[in-house]
Amino acid sequence: MKDLNEIQQLWSAHDQKLQQQMSINIDLLRKINLDKIERKMNSLVLIKAVALGFYLIVTILLVSYVVIKWPNLNLVISGTLISTWALAICFTSIQEIRMALSIRFTDPTIILQRHLMKYRSTIIRYLRIGVWVLPLHLAFVVLFFDLYFGIDIIQTGNQTWLISQFLFSLLVMTPLAVWLYRKLIVANVDKKWMYRILKGNGSQLLDSLQLLNEIKDVENA
Amino acid sequence: MSSNFPSELQKQFVKTIDQHQGIIYKVANAYCKDLDDQQDLVQEIIFQLWRSFENYSKEFKVSTWMYRISLNVAISNFRKNQVRKKYHEGFDDDLVNMSEEVNGDLSEELSLLRQFIQDQKKLDKAILLLYLEGKKHAEIAELLGVSTSNVGTKLGRLKDKIKNHLIEKLK
């Protein structure tokens, strides 16, 4: 092997070898209904849109609850906290759909990879919102008792238990949520615990992260 | 579109694939070692090419357009298995025929070159593939979305690496 021209020529010869190894059945490709397959794939975005519809309905119901329960501050504050939390999920879901629709394989590689990274990291955004359930647990308890038993647990419940729950939320759950919120970031995808939390999504995110590092490497070349 | 199946668009698409299928094979072979994975990747590339075909702009050469999409699909690690299975039900298994390669079919040099490409990082692989296809620095830069000077620097390093690798192995 003497020079690069020779390597390029060698590569040209590769074509024939590859066509012996793999071939697309062109006759079959003519017969397949590609539109049908495309519609099937688009249904994945539809599923996300249905999920968003569900989140929106829940949020509207929660906001209505707040309006109906006015001026009972115990119920209004609990309802407002959970509505805000549900609204954050709605926004993330809208972002997820927008990102899914903006992914174009005709874009330059680097632009596409940045889009994909954002899209794939949506799972982390959901988790970051999810951790706020921890300090909000008392609000859920208040709502549950009101909706199922028609009781305002703040007024009728054992005050010592209520104060202990409030302090538990404030002193244990809130710092825990803040800590988790700070730890649940894309940069930690390669950590074992994070990989476990992300389940099937971890490998794709890790892949994207490595690729972005590669991109930086090329951009700094 | 489906009422008049196959549509005129699909006929044009099949013709384009038929004429440039070598691009898909080269990308699949560079990015996957396993034959089943190569088969899946070829299917995924065909699907993504079809999705973009309607909006294909003639300002690009067909080969450039195909390279961009094929490389993007391969680099993006295509889809998660479960998603892939979902729509591959629509594709017939016989759409891509693969045959086990006999090692003797490849010269030692070609075999080493192929191995070298397969062992590179994803983006380096893309730069190398496009260079070996005879694409100019500016074209590679446009395809990937980086500056021409970055491509030049990176390619310079890759060329040295490939030369040293092949010369050393063939000693």
Contacts between the chains, C-beta under 8 A, distances in Angstrom:
chain1	res1	chain2	res2	distance
A	1	B	109	6.1
A	1	B	163	7.5
A	1	B	166	4.4
A	1	B	167	5.8
A	1	B	170	5.6
A	3	B	163	8.0
A	4	B	159	5.9
A	4	B	162	7.8
A	4	B	163	6.9
A	7	B	113	6.6
A	7	B	132	7.1
A	7	B	162	6.5
A	7	B	163	7.7
A	7	B	166	7.1
A	8	B	132	5.7
A	8	B	134	6.7
A	10	B	107	8.0
A	10	B	109	5.7
A	10	B	110	5.8
A	10	B	113	5.9
A	11	B	113	6.7
A	11	B	132	4.2
A	11	B	133	7.7
A	13	B	110	6.6
A	14	B	26	7.1
A	14	B	110	6.1
A	14	B	113	7.7
A	14	B	114	7.1
A	15	B	22	5.0
A	15	B	25	7.9
A	15	B	26	7.4
A	17	B	105	6.3
A	17	B	106	6.2
A	17	B	110	7.1
A	18	B	22	6.8
A	18	B	25	4.2
A	18	B	26	6.3
A	18	B	29	5.8
A	19	B	21	7.6
A	19	B	22	6.6
A	19	B	25	6.6
A	20	B	99	7.3
A	20	B	105	7.2
A	21	B	25	7.6
A	21	B	29	7.7
A	21	B	98	6.8
A	21	B	99	5.8
A	21	B	101	5.2
A	22	B	25	5.4
A	22	B	28	7.2
A	22	B	29	7.8
A	22	B	38	6.6
A	22	B	39	7.5
A	22	B	42	6.8
A	22	B	96	6.3
A	22	B	97	6.7
A	22	B	98	5.0
A	22	B	99	7.4
A	23	B	21	7.5
A	23	B	96	7.4
A	23	B	97	5.1
A	24	B	17	6.4
A	24	B	18	7.9
A	24	B	21	5.3
A	24	B	24	7.2
A	24	B	42	6.8
A	24	B	46	7.0
A	24	B	95	6.7
A	24	B	96	5.7
A	24	B	97	7.9
A	25	B	92	7.8
A	25	B	94	5.6
A	25	B	95	5.4
A	25	B	96	7.2
A	25	B	97	6.3
A	26	B	14	6.2
A	26	B	17	7.1
A	26	B	18	5.0
A	28	B	92	5.7
A	28	B	94	6.1
A	28	B	95	5.4
A	29	B	14	5.2
A	29	B	17	6.5
A	29	B	46	7.2
A	29	B	95	6.5
A	30	B	6	5.9
A	30	B	10	7.4
A	30	B	11	7.3
A	30	B	14	5.1
A	31	B	6	7.5
A	32	B	90	7.3
A	32	B	91	6.7
A	32	B	92	6.8
A	32	B	95	7.1
A	33	B	2	6.3
A	33	B	5	5.7
A	33	B	6	7.6
A	33	B	90	7.9
A	34	B	6	8.0
A	34	B	10	5.7
A	34	B	13	7.4
A	34	B	47	7.8
A	34	B	50	4.9
A	35	B	1	5.0
A	35	B	2	4.7
A	35	B	5	7.5
A	35	B	7	7.3
A	35	B	10	7.7
A	36	B	2	6.4
A	36	B	90	6.4
A	37	B	47	6.7
A	37	B	87	5.7
A	37	B	90	3.9
A	37	B	91	6.8
A	38	B	47	7.7
A	38	B	50	6.8
A	38	B	51	6.1
A	40	B	86	7.3
A	40	B	87	5.3
A	40	B	90	5.9
A	41	B	47	7.5
A	41	B	86	8.0
A	41	B	87	5.1
A	44	B	83	7.0
A	44	B	86	7.9
A	104	B	52	7.4
A	105	B	48	4.7
A	105	B	51	7.5
A	105	B	52	6.1
A	105	B	68	7.7
A	105	B	69	4.8
A	105	B	72	4.6
A	105	B	73	6.0
A	105	B	76	7.8
A	106	B	52	5.0
A	106	B	55	7.3
A	106	B	65	7.3
A	106	B	68	6.4
A	106	B	69	6.3
A	106	B	72	7.9
A	107	B	72	7.4
A	107	B	145	7.6
A	108	B	68	7.4
A	108	B	142	7.0
A	108	B	143	6.6
A	108	B	144	5.9
A	108	B	145	2.8
A	109	B	68	7.5
A	109	B	71	6.3
A	109	B	72	5.7
A	109	B	75	6.0
A	109	B	123	7.3
A	109	B	126	6.7
A	109	B	143	6.9
A	109	B	144	4.5
A	109	B	145	5.7
A	110	B	144	6.1
A	110	B	145	3.8
A	110	B	146	6.2
A	111	B	145	5.3
A	112	B	72	5.3
A	112	B	76	6.9
A	113	B	75	7.0
A	113	B	76	7.1
A	116	B	76	5.8
A	200	B	80	6.4
A	200	B	82	7.7
A	204	B	77	6.4
A	204	B	80	6.5
A	207	B	77	5.0
A	211	B	75	6.9
A	211	B	122	6.0
A	211	B	123	7.1
A	214	B	121	5.3
A	214	B	122	6.4
A	214	B	123	4.7
A	214	B	124	7.6
A	215	B	123	6.5
A	215	B	146	7.9
A	217	B	123	7.9
A	218	B	123	5.7
A	218	B	127	7.8
A	218	B	144	7.9
A	218	B	146	5.6
A	218	B	150	5.6
A	218	B	154	5.5
A	219	B	146	6.2
A	219	B	147	7.8
A	219	B	150	5.9
A	221	B	150	5.0
A	221	B	153	4.1
A	221	B	154	4.6
A	221	B	157	7.5
